[in-house]
Amino acid sequence: MIEWLHVAALLLYAAGAVHMGISFARGGRGLPPVAAVAVAGGLAVQAAALALFTAQWGELPLVGLGPSLSTLAFLIGLGTLVASLPGRAGTVSLLVIPVVVVVGAVAAAVGVVPQGGPTRFRGIWFVLHVLFAFLGYAGLTVAAAAGLMYLLQFRELKSKHFGAIFRFLPPLETLDRL
């Protein structure tokens, strides 16, 4: 059941990425509502899968390659959605959601099952350490995408070539705030 929920979340994330790509190809600005709903649905399904993992196995999905990658993909997707909704920074998800799909696909391929290791990984300090590390990685991913978009937008402005990328990307001030 957990694996199927992860596959469903991946399909929703991929649908959101496809809608973002279509919006980019058509010259749209911002996050299309269909893509936002698909990403939010993927987050809800993946949150249910992670909650089911915790309920079924009695441990947080922080130990082992599959569970930890799944948690990381969830946090990156959540950070992307939070960063995309306010203002016109929705195009950040065009670069970050494919990363979520790849990380989630690796997690699903490896298998989101507990490692069966010792119980020493249950302490509050371990949980806090891993959660803060994953939040840092998620923030770094979103910031890297915003930085790349900032560089692309700055290059477009300097060359005075206002093509499709210029119209699609948010203004430099928005990317700078992000």
C-alpha positions as CSV (number, residue, x, y, z in Angstrom):
1,M,0.0,0.0,0.0
2,I,2.8,2.4,0.9
3,E,4.5,1.8,-2.4
4,W,1.3,2.4,-4.4
5,L,0.8,5.7,-2.6
6,H,4.3,6.7,-3.5
7,V,3.7,5.9,-7.1
8,A,0.5,7.9,-7.1
9,A,2.3,10.8,-5.6
10,L,5.0,10.6,-8.3
11,L,2.3,10.5,-11.0
12,L,0.7,13.7,-9.5
13,Y,4.1,15.4,-9.3
14,A,4.8,14.4,-12.9
15,A,1.4,15.8,-14.0
16,G,2.3,19.1,-12.3
17,A,5.6,19.2,-14.1
18,V,4.0,18.5,-17.4
19,H,1.5,21.3,-16.9
20,M,4.3,23.6,-16.0
21,G,6.1,22.7,-19.2
22,I,3.0,23.2,-21.2
23,S,2.5,26.6,-19.6
24,F,6.1,27.5,-20.4
25,A,5.8,26.4,-24.0
26,R,2.6,28.5,-24.4
27,G,4.2,31.6,-22.9
28,G,2.2,31.6,-19.6
29,R,3.4,33.3,-16.5
30,G,3.3,31.9,-13.0
31,L,2.1,28.6,-11.6
32,P,-0.9,27.2,-13.5
33,P,-3.8,26.3,-11.2
34,V,-3.9,22.7,-12.5
35,A,-0.2,22.3,-11.7
36,A,-0.6,23.7,-8.3
37,V,-3.5,21.3,-7.6
38,A,-1.4,18.4,-8.9
39,V,1.6,19.2,-6.8
40,A,-0.6,19.7,-3.7
41,G,-2.4,16.4,-4.4
42,G,1.0,14.7,-4.7
43,L,2.1,16.2,-1.4
44,A,-1.2,15.0,0.3
45,V,-0.8,11.5,-1.1
46,Q,2.9,11.3,-0.1
47,A,2.1,12.7,3.4
48,A,-0.5,9.9,3.7
49,A,2.2,7.4,2.6
50,L,4.7,8.7,5.1
51,A,2.0,8.7,7.9
52,L,1.1,5.1,7.0
53,F,4.7,4.1,7.1
54,T,5.0,5.6,10.6
55,A,1.8,3.9,11.8
56,Q,2.7,0.5,10.2
57,W,6.3,0.2,11.2
58,G,6.3,2.3,14.4
59,E,9.2,4.5,13.3
60,L,9.6,7.7,11.4
61,P,10.7,7.4,7.8
62,L,14.2,8.8,8.5
63,V,16.4,5.7,8.6
64,G,17.3,3.9,5.4
65,L,17.8,5.0,1.8
66,G,14.2,4.6,0.6
67,P,12.3,6.2,3.5
68,S,14.8,9.0,3.9
69,L,14.7,9.9,0.2
70,S,10.9,9.8,0.3
71,T,10.9,12.2,3.2
72,L,13.4,14.5,1.4
73,A,11.3,14.5,-1.8
74,F,8.2,15.4,0.3
75,L,10.0,18.3,2.0
76,I,11.4,19.6,-1.3
77,G,7.9,19.5,-2.8
78,L,6.5,21.2,0.2
79,G,9.1,23.9,0.1
80,T,8.5,24.4,-3.6
81,L,4.8,24.8,-3.2
82,V,5.2,27.2,-0.3
83,A,7.7,29.2,-2.4
84,S,5.6,29.1,-5.5
85,L,2.2,30.3,-4.2
86,P,2.9,33.9,-3.1
87,G,3.5,36.3,-5.8
88,R,4.8,35.3,-9.2
89,A,7.5,32.8,-8.1
90,G,5.5,29.9,-9.4
91,T,7.9,29.1,-12.2
92,V,10.4,27.9,-9.6
93,S,8.4,24.7,-9.6
94,L,9.3,24.1,-13.2
95,L,12.9,23.4,-12.1
96,V,12.3,21.8,-8.7
97,I,9.4,19.4,-9.3
98,P,11.4,17.3,-11.7
99,V,14.0,16.9,-8.9
100,V,11.2,15.8,-6.6
101,V,10.1,13.2,-9.2
102,V,13.6,11.9,-9.6
103,V,14.3,11.7,-5.8
104,G,10.9,10.1,-5.3
105,A,11.4,7.6,-8.1
106,V,14.7,6.5,-6.6
107,A,13.0,6.1,-3.2
108,A,10.3,4.0,-4.8
109,A,12.8,1.9,-6.8
110,V,14.9,1.2,-3.7
111,G,11.8,0.5,-1.6
112,V,10.2,2.4,1.2
113,V,10.7,-0.2,3.9
114,P,12.3,0.0,7.3
115,Q,15.9,-1.2,7.5
116,G,15.3,-3.3,10.6
117,G,18.3,-1.7,12.3
118,P,18.7,-1.2,16.0
119,T,16.5,1.1,18.0
120,R,19.3,3.6,18.7
121,F,17.8,5.8,15.9
122,R,14.7,6.7,17.9
123,G,16.0,9.4,20.1
124,I,14.7,13.0,19.8
125,W,18.1,14.4,19.0
126,F,18.4,12.0,16.0
127,V,15.0,13.0,14.7
128,L,15.7,16.7,15.1
129,H,19.1,16.4,13.5
130,V,17.7,14.5,10.4
131,L,14.7,16.7,10.1
132,F,16.7,19.9,10.2
133,A,19.2,18.5,7.7
134,F,16.4,17.5,5.3
135,L,14.9,21.0,5.7
136,G,18.2,22.5,4.9
137,Y,18.6,20.3,1.8
138,A,15.0,21.2,0.7
139,G,15.7,24.9,1.2
140,L,19.0,24.6,-0.7
141,T,17.2,23.0,-3.6
142,V,14.6,25.7,-3.9
143,A,17.3,28.4,-3.4
144,A,19.4,26.8,-6.1
145,A,16.5,26.8,-8.6
146,A,15.7,30.5,-7.7
147,G,19.4,31.4,-8.2
148,L,19.6,29.7,-11.6
149,M,16.4,31.5,-12.6
150,Y,17.9,34.8,-11.4
151,L,21.0,34.2,-13.5
152,L,18.9,33.4,-16.6
153,Q,16.7,36.5,-16.1
154,F,19.7,38.7,-15.4
155,R,21.4,37.4,-18.6
156,E,18.2,38.2,-20.6
157,L,18.1,41.7,-19.2
158,K,21.7,42.4,-19.9
159,S,21.6,41.1,-23.5
160,K,18.3,43.0,-24.0
161,H,16.9,39.9,-25.6
162,F,13.4,39.5,-24.2
163,G,12.4,36.0,-25.4
164,A,10.2,33.4,-24.0
165,I,12.4,32.8,-20.9
166,F,12.2,36.5,-20.0
167,R,8.4,36.5,-20.2
168,F,8.1,33.2,-18.2
169,L,10.5,33.9,-15.3
170,P,9.5,36.1,-12.4
171,P,11.1,39.6,-12.0
172,L,14.5,39.8,-10.4
173,E,13.1,41.3,-7.2
174,T,10.9,38.3,-6.7
175,L,13.7,35.9,-7.3
176,D,16.0,37.9,-5.0
177,R,13.4,37.8,-2.2
178,L,13.0,34.0,-2.7
